[in-house]
Amino acid sequence: SRGDLLGLLEKIFEREQRFKELIEILLAQAERVGENEVKAVLHERAAALHVNQLNDPQTAIGLLVTARVLDPSRRSVLLTLERLFTSFERWEELIDTLERLASPADDAARLEYYSRIGALWDEKLGKLLEAVASWERARGLDASNLPAHEALVSLYERTGQDELFVERAAALAELV
């Protein structure tokens, strides 16, 4: 059958390190299967070849975004996108990816994600109100989180929100 032939070609191309042809086979298989989860795995494998064998991370990002659309809960895709978006300083896409990673995570991991997101909004994008929202979510998960209080004091001062600045500064003073 055609599926068996594609599988055989995949093994041959992998063994002979013919990675471009192997990627074509993986993407052809993705078009043939009906299940989105399987399509996502094949796109992810093709992306890994682009990164690891062809030194083409930009093309890999496109394949990974397709995999994410096909299977939004595939954590390995999100983690790879997190790494690539960080290395290429694609901050807003990184923030979106961190939000997706935070959603199913436990409170401790979500605290870390929201803290990173808050820092990115503030330090990389200069969007202070978005930073406030992220840091407030972090503080909501752990009311005694020192970095969240420190960030919020700074952000409220810089955004001229005096009442909130005083409230957070008082809370911070109690923590230290």
Sequence and secondary structure as in RCSB ss.txt:
>XXXX:A:sequence
SRGDLLGLLEKIFEREQRFKELIEILLAQAERVGENEVKAVLHERAAALHVNQLNDPQTAIGLLVTARVLDPSRR
SVLLTLERLFTSFERWEELIDTLERLASPADDAARLEYYSRIGALWDEKLGKLLEAVASWERARGLDASNLPAHE
ALVSLYERTGQDELFVERAAALAELV
>XXXX:A:secstr
 HHHHHHHHHHHHHHTT HHHHHHHHHHHHHH   HHHHHHHHHHHHHHHHHTS  HHHHHHHHHHHHHH TT H
HHHHHHHHHHHHTT HHHHHHHHHHHHTTS HHHHHHHHHHHHHIIIIIT  HHHHHHHHHHHHHH TT HHHHH
HHHHHHHHTT HHHHHHHHHHHHHH 
